């Protein structure tokens, strides 16, 4: 199992309940695939340098996780098609 930083951006127009639901969904996915969440930091709303999907701001979340490398690709693909998540990035520590 490797350690990663997962940074993802939730659409700025998402409600507080939707944000919490998306964060919980990512945490549940990691735990269901024998990973561990070491910490979650809700950075908050920030403006984008350029519009992404016709949006100008988003809610940033940083998660420190442990996950099998095979599951990182699967999770990345799942997050790409999840409504409400604008971008995501995994960085191996």
C-alpha positions, 0 to 999 in steps of 0.5 A: 500500500502506498501513501497518496495525497488526493486533491479534488475540486467540487463544483462551486454551485454544489450545496453543503450537503452535496459536498459532504456527500461527495467527501463521504463517498470518496472516503467510503470507496477508499475504506471499501477497497482496503485503504485508509484515510489519514486525514481530510482537509477542507480547504474551501472555495477558491477561484480558478485561474481559468474557467473549467466546465463553465465554472469560475470557482470550486471547493477544494478538498485534500485527503491523505490516504493509503491505497493500493496502486491498482485502486488509484486508477480505478478511483480516478476513473470513477471520480472523472465521471462523478457529477459534482467533481470538477477535477482530481489529482493523486500525488504519491508521497 
